[in-house]
């Protein structure tokens, strides 16, 4: 019969070694979390930039196809226009509502897309143009619409719709504070 020698040690980890390893892992995760959170915000801002280009082009196509004025506005609830494009948007037939805060009726709503709930991503229109209104021929009268997309307080990019109704997007490479 073989007896273990008093000098041999059992294999495996002790509870103390396991606790120290978990503590080190927790500290490393805590250090990496802010960087990961900033990366997720930048990724959401980039997706929003591409989605806004798509929705503006879709609204222009809808106006031309239907031969009717179409409006696009930021909307959090799908029924009223707001001021932050990152919370969602609403495409609706524009029957000349003066206020621009709500579509004339629920039957005029063509599309609603809810947005992000991430508070670090914000997308606001230029002060003089809170929404986009497209004519039946696809033109966007008035001044160009500029939507500034910010992530973590820094300007990430812009989406611009010119008077002809064409959309372009630009991504910022340098660090600029978000306009208010």
N, CA, C and O of each residue as an XYZ file, in Angstrom:
720
protein
N       0.827     -1.163      0.000
C       0.000      0.000      0.000
C       0.880      1.237      0.000
O       1.856      1.333      0.744
N       0.507      2.182     -0.856
C       1.313      3.398     -1.006
C       0.680      4.524     -0.201
O      -0.495      4.855     -0.362
N       1.483      5.084      0.650
C       1.024      6.212      1.462
C       1.629      7.496      0.927
O       2.808      7.523      0.575
N       0.827      8.579      0.859
C       1.409      9.847      0.412
C       2.446     10.336      1.403
O       2.293     10.211      2.618
N       3.490     10.887      0.853
C       4.538     11.399      1.735
C       4.078     12.718      2.335
O       3.280     13.425      1.720
N       4.552     13.058      3.492
C       4.140     14.301      4.125
C       4.574     15.538      3.332
O       4.027     16.619      3.547
N       5.537     15.406      2.429
C       6.010     16.553      1.661
C       5.193     16.778      0.391
O       5.278     17.851     -0.206
N       4.406     15.793     -0.033
C       3.629     15.977     -1.258
C       2.428     16.898     -0.991
O       1.840     16.890      0.090
N       2.104     17.657     -1.975
C       1.030     18.635     -1.846
C      -0.109     18.235     -2.779
O       0.148     17.773     -3.890
N      -1.354     18.401     -2.356
C      -2.459     18.071     -3.257
C      -2.488     19.035     -4.448
O      -2.085     20.193     -4.336
N      -2.966     18.540     -5.575
C      -3.040     19.363     -6.779
C      -4.271     20.244     -6.744
O      -5.267     19.918     -6.099
N      -4.185     21.428     -7.486
C      -5.306     22.351     -7.550
C      -4.957     23.687     -6.938
O      -3.822     23.931     -6.529
N      -5.978     24.564     -6.885
C      -5.783     25.906     -6.349
C      -6.358     25.983     -4.948
O      -7.338     25.318     -4.611
N      -5.733     26.795     -4.163
C      -6.313     27.045     -2.847
C      -7.364     28.142     -2.990
O      -7.400     28.848     -3.997
N      -8.196     28.277     -2.002
C      -9.227     29.301     -2.026
C      -8.592     30.689     -2.084
O      -9.113     31.574     -2.762
N      -7.506     30.888     -1.403
C      -6.820     32.179     -1.406
C      -6.286     32.510     -2.802
O      -6.427     33.644     -3.260
N      -5.678     31.541     -3.479
C      -5.174     31.777     -4.830
C      -6.311     32.112     -5.797
O      -6.166     32.994     -6.642
N      -7.412     31.427     -5.677
C      -8.565     31.688     -6.523
C      -9.129     33.086     -6.274
O      -9.485     33.778     -7.227
N      -9.217     33.511     -5.033
C      -9.741     34.829     -4.693
C      -8.825     35.934     -5.221
O      -9.319     36.944     -5.723
N      -7.538     35.771     -5.122
C      -6.592     36.771     -5.626
C      -6.707     36.867     -7.147
O      -6.682     37.968     -7.696
N      -6.831     35.744     -7.827
C      -6.980     35.735     -9.282
C      -8.261     36.449     -9.700
O      -8.245     37.247    -10.637
N      -9.356     36.175     -9.026
C     -10.620     36.837     -9.333
C     -10.559     38.331     -9.049
O     -11.146     39.121     -9.789
N      -9.860     38.732     -7.994
C      -9.710     40.151     -7.677
C      -8.936     40.871     -8.780
O      -9.315     41.969     -9.188
N      -7.870     40.267     -9.258
C      -7.077     40.864    -10.343
C      -7.924     40.963    -11.611
O      -7.876     41.978    -12.306
N      -8.690     39.930    -11.916
C      -9.561     39.939    -13.087
C     -10.635     41.023    -12.970
O     -10.951     41.682    -13.961
N     -11.190     41.214    -11.790
C     -12.211     42.248    -11.582
C     -11.623     43.644    -11.764
O     -12.273     44.511    -12.348
N     -10.420     43.875    -11.281
C      -9.766     45.182    -11.441
C      -9.491     45.452    -12.918
O      -9.711     46.569    -13.385
N      -9.019     44.464    -13.654
C      -8.760     44.644    -15.088
C     -10.049     44.933    -15.851
O     -10.057     45.762    -16.761
N     -11.142     44.255    -15.487
C     -12.434     44.522    -16.141
C     -12.912     45.935    -15.824
O     -13.434     46.618    -16.706
N     -12.747     46.379    -14.601
C     -13.171     47.725    -14.221
C     -12.371     48.790    -14.968
O     -12.906     49.846    -15.304
N     -11.103     48.519    -15.226
C     -10.282     49.466    -15.978
C     -10.668     49.489    -17.457
O     -10.577     50.537    -18.097
N     -11.091     48.364    -18.001
C     -11.424     48.285    -19.421
C     -12.841     48.769    -19.718
O     -13.132     49.115    -20.863
N     -13.721     48.805    -18.739
C     -15.120     49.156    -18.971
C     -15.339     50.546    -19.561
O     -16.114     50.659    -20.510
N     -14.706     51.616    -19.062
C     -14.923     52.929    -19.685
C     -14.502     52.968    -21.156
O     -15.173     53.595    -21.975
N     -13.426     52.320    -21.484
C     -12.969     52.287    -22.870
C     -13.959     51.517    -23.735
O     -14.248     51.921    -24.861
N     -14.469     50.430    -23.223
C     -15.448     49.640    -23.957
C     -16.743     50.429    -24.144
O     -17.344     50.391    -25.218
N     -17.167     51.131    -23.123
C     -18.388     51.925    -23.196
C     -18.243     53.047    -24.229
O     -19.188     53.320    -24.970
N     -17.093     53.692    -24.290
C     -16.853     54.741    -25.282
C     -16.856     54.150    -26.696
O     -17.358     54.776    -27.630
N     -16.303     52.964    -26.850
C     -16.294     52.314    -28.164
C     -17.703     51.961    -28.617
O     -18.034     52.110    -29.793
N     -18.532     51.497    -27.695
C     -19.922     51.167    -28.029
C     -20.672     52.434    -28.437
O     -21.450     52.403    -29.391
N     -20.455     53.546    -27.735
C     -21.113     54.809    -28.088
C     -20.691     55.284    -29.476
O     -21.531     55.733    -30.255
N     -19.407     55.191    -29.791
C     -18.933     55.597    -31.116
C     -19.521     54.699    -32.210
O     -19.855     55.173    -33.296
N     -19.644     53.407    -31.918
C     -20.227     52.476    -32.884
C     -21.709     52.806    -33.112
O     -22.182     52.767    -34.248
N     -22.433     53.126    -32.053
C     -23.843     53.504    -32.190
C     -23.977     54.812    -32.974
O     -24.887     54.953    -33.791
N     -23.086     55.757    -32.732
C     -23.121     57.023    -33.466
C     -22.857     56.788    -34.954
O     -23.486     57.427    -35.798
N     -21.955     55.898    -35.278
C     -21.665     55.581    -36.682
C     -22.867     54.909    -37.340
O     -23.206     55.221    -38.482
N     -23.513     53.986    -36.622
C     -24.709     53.331    -37.164
C     -25.827     54.346    -37.371
O     -26.552     54.284    -38.364
N     -25.966     55.274    -36.439
C     -26.998     56.307    -36.564
C     -26.735     57.189    -37.778
O     -27.667     57.550    -38.496
N     -25.486     57.534    -38.010
C     -25.129     58.356    -39.171
C     -25.553     57.661    -40.465
O     -26.140     58.291    -41.345
N     -25.262     56.381    -40.579
C     -25.627     55.636    -41.783
C     -27.150     55.473    -41.898
O     -27.698     55.535    -42.999
N     -27.829     55.267    -40.768
C     -29.281     55.121    -40.785
C     -29.972     56.418    -41.203
O     -30.962     56.388    -41.934
N     -29.455     57.551    -40.741
C     -30.066     58.827    -41.116
C     -29.908     59.097    -42.612
O     -30.826     59.616    -43.246
N     -28.772     58.755    -43.170
C     -28.599     58.895    -44.627
C     -29.650     58.056    -45.334
O     -30.277     58.510    -46.292
N     -29.837     56.851    -44.869
C     -30.807     55.947    -45.483
C     -32.240     56.466    -45.343
O     -33.006     56.422    -46.305
N     -32.609     56.953    -44.162
C     -33.986     57.416    -43.955
C     -34.263     58.692    -44.746
O     -35.368     58.860    -45.262
N     -33.295     59.583    -44.853
C     -33.505     60.798    -45.646
C     -33.661     60.459    -47.134
O     -34.498     61.043    -47.823
N     -32.857     59.519    -47.620
C     -32.992     59.094    -49.014
C     -34.321     58.383    -49.248
O     -34.951     58.557    -50.291
N     -34.740     57.586    -48.277
C     -36.018     56.885    -48.382
C     -37.182     57.881    -48.411
O     -38.120     57.714    -49.191
N     -37.125     58.900    -47.577
C     -38.186     59.917    -47.554
C     -38.230     60.672    -48.877
O     -39.311     60.976    -49.381
N     -37.080     60.974    -49.435
C     -37.037     61.667    -50.730
C     -37.657     60.797    -51.815
O     -38.442     61.279    -52.631
N     -37.310     59.531    -51.823
C     -37.871     58.601    -52.794
C     -39.390     58.479    -52.622
O     -40.126     58.405    -53.606
N     -39.850     58.459    -51.373
C     -41.284     58.378    -51.107
C     -42.012     59.614    -51.619
O     -43.091     59.508    -52.202
N     -41.423     60.784    -51.403
C     -42.052     62.030    -51.887
C     -42.174     62.021    -53.406
O     -43.204     62.422    -53.949
N     -41.136     61.568    -54.090
C     -41.168     61.525    -55.553
C     -42.169     60.482    -56.031
O     -42.951     60.742    -56.946
N     -42.147     59.315    -55.422
C     -43.045     58.226    -55.842
C     -44.504     58.572    -55.613
O     -45.347     58.302    -56.469
N     -44.810     59.164    -54.475
C     -46.201     59.507    -54.149
C     -46.632     60.850    -54.740
O     -47.816     61.188    -54.735
N     -45.672     61.600    -55.241
C     -45.938     62.949    -55.760
C     -46.669     63.785    -54.716
O     -47.648     64.471    -55.010
N     -46.158     63.704    -53.479
C     -46.767     64.423    -52.359
C     -45.665     64.857    -51.397
O     -44.635     64.189    -51.303
N     -45.861     65.961    -50.684
C     -44.864     66.388    -49.703
C     -44.739     65.365    -48.564
O     -45.736     64.855    -48.053
N     -43.512     65.085    -48.190
C     -43.212     64.143    -47.115
C     -42.282     64.838    -46.139
O     -41.376     65.568    -46.542
N     -42.508     64.609    -44.852
C     -41.651     65.198    -43.823
C     -41.012     64.101    -42.994
O     -41.578     63.024    -42.805
N     -39.820     64.401    -42.504
C     -39.107     63.513    -41.591
C     -38.747     64.356    -40.377
O     -38.222     65.461    -40.513
N     -39.031     63.833    -39.194
C     -38.692     64.570    -37.979
C     -38.227     63.602    -36.899
O     -38.594     62.427    -36.916
N     -37.418     64.094    -35.959
C     -37.038     63.236    -34.840
C     -38.265     62.965    -33.976
O     -39.065     63.868    -33.732
N     -38.413     61.735    -33.517
C     -39.579     61.377    -32.714
C     -39.230     60.251    -31.764
O     -38.653     59.237    -32.158
N     -39.583     60.442    -30.524
C     -39.332     59.411    -29.520
C     -40.503     58.447    -29.400
O     -40.312     57.281    -29.057
N     -41.721     58.926    -29.679
C     -42.905     58.102    -29.456
C     -43.632     57.693    -30.735
O     -44.589     56.922    -30.663
N     -43.217     58.178    -31.892
C     -43.862     57.805    -33.136
C     -45.115     58.596    -33.451
O     -45.777     58.333    -34.454
N     -45.453     59.569    -32.603
C     -46.654     60.366    -32.828
C     -46.371     61.860    -32.831
O     -47.115     62.628    -33.440
N     -45.310     62.279    -32.160
C     -44.967     63.697    -32.053
C     -43.505     63.886    -32.440
O     -42.661     63.022    -32.205
N     -43.235     65.030    -33.035
C     -41.856     65.353    -33.388
C     -41.128     65.888    -32.170
O     -41.711     66.584    -31.338
N     -39.857     65.558    -32.074
C     -39.044     65.995    -30.955
C     -37.843     66.783    -31.441
O     -37.929     67.528    -32.417
N     -36.704     66.609    -30.742
C     -35.517     67.356    -31.140
C     -34.238     66.523    -31.164
O     -33.171     67.057    -31.467
N     -34.316     65.225    -30.853
C     -33.126     64.378    -30.843
C     -33.326     63.200    -31.798
O     -34.125     62.301    -31.534
N     -32.594     63.218    -32.903
C     -32.715     62.176    -33.918
C     -32.248     60.819    -33.404
O     -32.643     59.795    -33.961
N     -31.430     60.776    -32.370
C     -30.946     59.486    -31.874
C     -32.038     58.710    -31.150
O     -31.893     57.505    -30.947
N     -33.127     59.366    -30.756
C     -34.228     58.699    -30.048
C     -35.240     58.068    -30.997
O     -36.146     57.357    -30.562
N     -35.086     58.327    -32.294
C     -35.982     57.761    -33.295
C     -36.426     58.824    -34.273
O     -36.126     60.004    -34.092
N     -37.139     58.415    -35.310
C     -37.637     59.360    -36.298
C     -38.946     58.869    -36.882
O     -39.336     57.709    -36.751
N     -39.591     59.804    -37.525
C     -40.927     59.587    -38.047
C     -40.977     60.143    -39.470
O     -40.610     61.294    -39.704
N     -41.426     59.335    -40.406
C     -41.665     59.799    -41.777
C     -43.175     59.868    -41.941
O     -43.881     58.896    -41.676
N     -43.666     61.022    -42.381
C     -45.114     61.152    -42.560
C     -45.434     62.047    -43.750
O     -44.619     62.865    -44.178
N     -46.640     61.866    -44.267
C     -47.124     62.769    -45.306
C     -47.309     64.134    -44.670
O     -47.841     64.241    -43.565
N     -46.879     65.166    -45.353
C     -46.975     66.514    -44.802
C     -48.086     67.262    -45.518
O     -47.943     67.660    -46.675
N     -49.168     67.443    -44.829
C     -50.319     68.119    -45.421
C     -50.349     69.595    -45.024
O     -51.408     70.223    -44.988
N     -49.169     70.131    -44.729
C     -49.077     71.558    -44.445
C     -49.298     71.928    -42.997
O     -49.761     73.031    -42.708
N     -48.972     71.018    -42.063
C     -49.131     71.375    -40.650
C     -48.167     72.502    -40.317
O     -46.970     72.413    -40.592
N     -48.682     73.526    -39.744
C     -47.884     74.725    -39.478
C     -46.879     74.513    -38.354
O     -45.747     74.988    -38.440
N     -47.275     73.813    -37.315
C     -46.400     73.687    -36.157
C     -45.234     72.759    -36.421
O     -44.137     72.986    -35.910
N     -45.448     71.718    -37.207
C     -44.381     70.765    -37.469
C     -44.093     69.866    -36.292
O     -43.088     69.155    -36.299
N     -44.949     69.873    -35.269
C     -44.697     69.047    -34.097
C     -45.401     67.712    -34.141
O     -45.018     66.801    -33.407
N     -46.416     67.557    -34.973
C     -47.134     66.290    -35.061
C     -47.693     66.123    -36.468
O     -48.056     67.109    -37.109
N     -47.767     64.891    -36.953
C     -48.402     64.679    -38.244
C     -49.889     64.982    -38.126
O     -50.456     64.862    -37.040
N     -50.539     65.378    -39.237
C     -51.960     65.732    -39.182
C     -52.841     64.610    -38.639
O     -53.799     64.882    -37.915
N     -52.541     63.373    -38.970
C     -53.342     62.268    -38.445
C     -52.488     60.997    -38.422
O     -51.489     60.904    -39.137
N     -52.878     60.031    -37.610
C     -52.106     58.782    -37.553
C     -52.036     58.052    -38.891
O     -51.098     57.292    -39.132
N     -53.013     58.272    -39.758
C     -52.986     57.601    -41.063
C     -51.919     58.184    -41.988
O     -51.557     57.563    -42.987
N     -51.417     59.367    -41.662
C     -50.365     59.976    -42.480
C     -48.973     59.456    -42.128
O     -48.018     59.716    -42.860
N     -48.843     58.730    -41.029
C     -47.537     58.195    -40.626
C     -47.163     57.063    -41.577
O     -47.898     56.085    -41.712
N     -46.021     57.204    -42.229
C     -45.550     56.203    -43.174
C     -44.555     55.243    -42.541
O     -44.535     54.055    -42.863
N     -43.740     55.759    -41.649
C     -42.731     54.913    -41.013
C     -42.310     55.535    -39.700
O     -42.147     56.750    -39.594
N     -42.135     54.684    -38.700
C     -41.570     55.123    -37.420
C     -40.493     54.132    -37.045
O     -40.681     52.920    -37.158
N     -39.372     54.648    -36.602
C     -38.298     53.791    -36.124
C     -37.834     54.304    -34.780
O     -37.352     55.432    -34.677
N     -37.974     53.484    -33.740
C     -37.453     53.908    -32.437
C     -35.928     53.953    -32.476
O     -35.290     53.230    -33.242
N     -35.365     54.802    -31.651
C     -33.920     54.980    -31.653
C     -33.250     54.345    -30.455
O     -33.729     53.357    -29.900
N     -32.142     54.928    -30.073
C     -31.324     54.411    -28.984
C     -31.708     55.069    -27.664
O     -32.178     56.206    -27.637
N     -31.507     54.363    -26.605
C     -31.738     54.907    -25.269
C     -30.416     55.272    -24.600
O     -30.392     55.669    -23.435
N     -29.340     55.139    -25.326
C     -28.000     55.473    -24.825
C     -27.874     56.987    -24.721
O     -27.898     57.682    -25.736
N     -27.739     57.501    -23.501
C     -27.661     58.942    -23.293
C     -26.384     59.575    -23.798
O     -26.306     60.799    -23.902
N     -25.378     58.771    -24.115
C     -24.120     59.352    -24.582
C     -24.137     59.631    -26.082
O     -23.216     60.270    -26.593
N     -25.166     59.165    -26.805
C     -25.299     59.445    -28.236
C     -26.452     60.430    -28.422
O     -27.582     60.173    -28.005
N     -26.143     61.566    -29.057
C     -27.123     62.622    -29.277
C     -26.998     63.088    -30.726
O     -25.891     63.207    -31.251
N     -28.137     63.350    -31.370
C     -28.125     63.855    -32.750
C     -29.154     64.971    -32.852
O     -30.355     64.736    -32.719
N     -28.674     66.187    -33.088
C     -29.562     67.356    -33.135
C     -29.437     68.070    -34.474
O     -28.372     68.115    -35.089
N     -30.570     68.626    -34.901
C     -30.609     69.410    -36.143
C     -30.067     70.803    -35.892
O     -29.960     71.261    -34.755
N     -29.728     71.466    -36.996
C     -29.351     72.867    -36.888
C     -30.555     73.651    -36.355
O     -31.700     73.257    -36.573
N     -30.296     74.752    -35.662
C     -31.336     75.514    -34.974
C     -32.477     75.959    -35.879
O     -33.636     75.946    -35.466
N     -32.164     76.347    -37.094
C     -33.199     76.889    -37.963
C     -33.969     75.822    -38.738
O     -34.869     76.156    -39.508
N     -33.636     74.558    -38.552
C     -34.283     73.499    -39.331
C     -34.459     72.236    -38.489
O     -33.630     71.329    -38.571
N     -35.519     72.155    -37.682
C     -35.688     71.004    -36.801
C     -36.156     69.734    -37.510
O     -36.008     68.636    -36.972
N     -36.722     69.875    -38.721
C     -37.198     68.705    -39.449
C     -36.910     68.873    -40.930
O     -36.532     69.956    -41.377
N     -37.089     67.807    -41.685
C     -36.851     67.830    -43.124
C     -38.192     67.697    -43.831
O     -38.948     66.759    -43.578
N     -38.481     68.643    -44.718
C     -39.704     68.584    -45.525
C     -39.273     68.501    -46.980
O     -38.524     69.346    -47.470
N     -39.761     67.465    -47.669
C     -39.408     67.237    -49.061
C     -40.618     67.479    -49.954
O     -41.726     67.030    -49.660
N     -40.389     68.187    -51.035
C     -41.435     68.514    -52.001
C     -41.748     67.282    -52.864
O     -40.979     66.321    -52.853
N     -42.849     67.293    -53.601
C     -43.186     66.154    -54.462
C     -42.122     65.827    -55.514
O     -42.064     64.699    -56.002
N     -41.287     66.802    -55.865
C     -40.222     66.523    -56.833
C     -38.909     66.130    -56.150
O     -37.890     65.983    -56.825
N     -38.915     65.960    -54.828
C     -37.731     65.516    -54.100
C     -36.858     66.628    -53.575
O     -35.890     66.367    -52.860
N     -37.179     67.877    -53.915
C     -36.380     68.995    -53.428
C     -36.706     69.292    -51.979
O     -37.804     69.019    -51.493
N     -35.719     69.857    -51.305
C     -35.893     70.291    -49.925
C     -35.693     71.796    -49.906
O     -34.560     72.276    -49.944
N     -36.782     72.537    -49.846
C     -36.690     73.990    -49.891
C     -36.101     74.568    -48.614
O     -36.017     73.894    -47.587
N     -35.701     75.806    -48.697
C     -35.156     76.475    -47.520
C     -33.679     76.217    -47.347
O     -32.968     75.930    -48.310
N     -33.229     76.321    -46.131
C     -31.808     76.121    -45.833
C     -31.501     74.628    -45.708
O     -32.397     73.830    -45.431
N     -30.233     74.251    -45.913
C     -29.881     72.837    -45.776
C     -30.113     72.351    -44.344
O     -29.944     73.104    -43.386
N     -30.497     71.096    -44.218
C     -30.659     70.465    -42.909
C     -29.331     69.838    -42.534
O     -28.771     69.060    -43.306
N     -28.823     70.166    -41.365
C     -27.593     69.561    -40.865
C     -27.896     68.905    -39.528
O     -28.396     69.556    -38.611
N     -27.593     67.613    -39.417
C     -27.765     66.881    -38.170
C     -26.379     66.549    -37.644
O     -25.615     65.821    -38.277
N     -26.065     67.100    -36.466
C     -24.784     66.826    -35.817
C     -24.956     65.622    -34.903
O     -25.844     65.610    -34.050
N     -24.110     64.608    -35.076
C     -24.179     63.381    -34.283
C     -23.001     63.367    -33.323
O     -21.844     63.437    -33.737
N     -23.312     63.276    -32.036
C     -22.288     63.332    -31.000
C     -22.267     62.038    -30.196
O     -23.306     61.425    -29.948
N     -21.078     61.641    -29.797
C     -20.896     60.468    -28.946
C     -19.960     60.864    -27.814
O     -18.823     61.273    -28.051
N     -20.441     60.740    -26.588
C     -19.610     61.080    -25.440
C     -19.212     62.541    -25.390
O     -18.123     62.864    -24.917
N     -20.066     63.432    -25.867
C     -19.782     64.861    -25.835
C     -18.878     65.357    -26.948
O     -18.572     66.548    -27.012
N     -18.444     64.458    -27.830
C     -17.580     64.818    -28.952
C     -18.350     64.661    -30.256
O     -19.122     63.716    -30.416
N     -18.138     65.592    -31.193
C     -18.790     65.517    -32.491
C     -18.230     64.328    -33.263
O     -17.032     64.262    -33.542
N     -19.107     63.395    -33.602
C     -18.694     62.186    -34.313
C     -18.833     62.359    -35.826
O     -17.983     61.907    -36.593
N     -19.917     63.018    -36.242
C     -20.139     63.196    -37.666
C     -21.346     64.069    -37.919
O     -22.024     64.503    -36.988
N     -21.607     64.323    -39.191
C     -22.744     65.144    -39.588
C     -23.414     64.528    -40.806
O     -22.770     63.902    -41.648
N     -24.733     64.725    -40.874
C     -25.501     64.348    -42.054
C     -26.138     65.634    -42.562
O     -26.794     66.352    -41.808
N     -25.940     65.919    -43.845
C     -26.431     67.168    -44.429
C     -27.327     66.837    -45.615
O     -26.968     66.037    -46.479
N     -28.515     67.473    -45.641
C     -29.416     67.371    -46.796
C     -29.461     68.750    -47.426
O     -29.871     69.714    -46.780
N     -29.041     68.857    -48.686
C     -29.010     70.168    -49.340
C     -30.382     70.538    -49.896
O     -31.339     69.776    -49.750
N     -30.480     71.687    -50.524
C     -31.764     72.187    -51.029
C     -32.339     71.347    -52.163
O     -33.549     71.353    -52.387
N     -31.491     70.633    -52.869
C     -31.955     69.772    -53.949
C     -32.520     68.471    -53.384
O     -33.226     67.747    -54.086
N     -32.217     68.169    -52.128
C     -32.706     66.954    -51.486
C     -31.678     65.855    -51.394
O     -31.979     64.762    -50.915
N     -30.472     66.124    -51.842
C     -29.415     65.107    -51.793
C     -28.775     65.080    -50.410
O     -28.591     66.111    -49.763
N     -28.445     63.876    -49.985
C     -27.897     63.664    -48.652
C     -26.421     63.304    -48.746
O     -26.006     62.538    -49.616
N     -25.647     63.864    -47.846
C     -24.237     63.473    -47.722
C     -23.916     63.362    -46.243
O     -24.543     64.005    -45.401
N     -22.945     62.546    -45.952
C     -22.549     62.350    -44.560
C     -21.041     62.491    -44.451
O     -20.294     62.122    -45.357
N     -20.620     63.027    -43.335
C     -19.187     63.192    -43.080
C     -18.897     62.720    -41.666
O     -19.668     62.974    -40.740
N     -17.787     62.037    -41.515
C     -17.351     61.571    -40.203
C     -16.176     62.413    -39.758
O     -15.256     62.663    -40.537
N     -16.201     62.852    -38.513
C     -15.112     63.677    -37.972
C     -13.969     62.781    -37.525
O     -14.178     61.785    -36.832
N     -12.774     63.143    -37.924
C     -11.576     62.403    -37.509
C     -10.896     63.102    -36.337
O     -10.219     62.462    -35.532
N     -11.083     64.437    -36.243
C     -10.451     65.186    -35.172
C     -11.409     65.281    -33.977
O     -12.587     64.943    -34.093
N     -10.910     65.729    -32.864
C     -11.700     65.850    -31.650
C     -12.270     67.251    -31.552
O     -11.530     68.227    -31.426
N     -13.596     67.343    -31.609
C     -14.304     68.614    -31.523
C     -15.456     68.433    -30.545
O     -16.154     67.420    -30.576
N     -15.648     69.422    -29.677
C     -16.776     69.353    -28.751
C     -18.082     69.416    -29.532
O     -18.168     70.030    -30.596
N     -19.077     68.773    -28.980
C     -20.396     68.743    -29.617
C     -21.051     70.100    -29.557
O     -21.049     70.730    -28.500
N     -21.624     70.586    -30.678
C     -22.334     71.861    -30.646
C     -23.620     71.713    -29.831
O     -24.215     70.636    -29.779
N     -24.031     72.794    -29.207
C     -25.243     72.712    -28.359
C     -26.420     73.148    -29.102
O     -27.526     73.150    -28.561
